[in-house]
Amino acid sequence: MLDAAGITRAGEAVAKTREEAAAAAAKLGFPLVMKVIGPVHKSDVGGVVLGIKTEESVLSEFDRMIKSKTPHPFNAPMAARDRALRRGK
C-alpha cells in the first residue's frame, strides 16, 4: 500500500545464505535490523536484532538465526526515529 501511494519506505531483503545476507547488508546500508520470517513468535526465538552495524555482525546473527525454527533471516535498514511509522491512537 505504501508503494502504491508513493510513500518511501525502508528497503528489505530475504537471505537464505550467508553470502546473500552480506550482499543485502552492503546494498541496504547500516545500521540494520535482522528478523526471522515465519509463523513463530520472534521474541520467543531471539528472532529480532536491532542496530547491526558491521558485516561481521550480520554473518554472526545470520548463523545464529539460521539455527532457529525459522531459517530465513530478513534484513532491513533501521529507520531513523523521526521516520518510524507509528500507529495512531
GUVEX-743256 format. One record per residue (C-alpha): residue in three letters; x, z, y. Coordinates in steps of 0.25 Angstrom, whole numbers, plus 5000, padded with zeros to 4 digits. Each point is the difference from the previous one (the first is absolute). Layout:
<sites>
> residuo/xx/zz/yy
> ALA/X/Z/Y
...
</sites>
This chain:
<sites>
> residuo/xx/zz/yy
> MET/5000/5000/5000
> LEU/5011/5003/5010
> ASP/5007/4987/4997
> ALA/4987/4993/5002
> ALA/4998/5007/5013
> GLY/5014/4996/5005
> ILE/5005/5015/5000
> THR/5014/5001/4997
> ARG/5004/5010/4989
> ALA/5012/5004/4992
> GLY/5005/4991/4989
> GLU/5000/5004/4986
> ALA/5006/4996/4986
> VAL/4999/5003/4986
> ALA/5013/5001/4992
> LYS/5000/4999/4985
> THR/5016/5001/4999
> ARG/5011/5007/5008
> GLU/5004/4986/5006
> GLU/4986/4998/5005
> ALA/5000/5014/5006
> ALA/5013/4998/5007
> ALA/4996/4986/5005
> ALA/4987/5005/5005
> ALA/5006/5011/5007
> ALA/5010/4991/5007
> LYS/4989/4991/5005
> LEU/4990/5011/5004
> GLY/5011/5008/5007
> PHE/5002/5015/5000
> PRO/4995/5011/5000
> LEU/4990/4997/4988
> VAL/4989/5007/4993
> MET/5000/4998/4985
> LYS/4988/5002/4991
> VAL/4996/4998/4986
> ILE/4988/4991/4997
> GLY/4989/5003/4990
> PRO/4989/5009/4996
> VAL/5008/5013/5002
> HIS/4999/5011/5010
> LYS/5013/4996/5007
> SER/5003/5015/5004
> ASP/4999/5004/4986
> VAL/5011/4991/4995
> GLY/5009/5001/5013
> GLY/4995/4986/5003
> VAL/5002/4999/5015
> VAL/5014/5001/5007
> LEU/5001/5000/5015
> GLY/5012/4997/5009
> ILE/5008/4992/4991
> LYS/5012/4995/5008
> THR/5010/4993/4991
> GLU/5001/4990/4989
> GLU/5006/5011/4991
> SER/4988/5009/5002
> VAL/4991/4988/4997
> LEU/5007/4998/4987
> SER/5000/5015/4997
> GLU/4985/5001/5002
> PHE/4997/4987/4993
> ASP/5007/5006/4988
> ARG/4992/5013/5001
> MET/4987/4993/5002
> ILE/5001/4990/4989
> LYS/5001/5011/4990
> SER/4986/5005/5005
> LYS/4987/4997/4994
> THR/4998/4988/5010
> PRO/5012/4991/4999
> HIS/4998/4992/5013
> PRO/5007/5006/5012
> PHE/4994/4994/5013
> ASN/5009/4999/5013
> ALA/4994/5001/5014
> PRO/5007/5002/5014
> MET/4996/5014/5006
> ALA/4992/4998/5012
> ALA/5004/5007/5013
> ARG/4991/5012/5003
> ASP/4993/4992/5012
> ARG/4997/4989/4990
> ALA/4994/5007/4989
> LEU/4985/4997/4997
> ARG/4992/5013/5001
> ARG/4986/5002/4995
> GLY/4990/5003/5011
> LYS/4991/5013/4999
</sites>
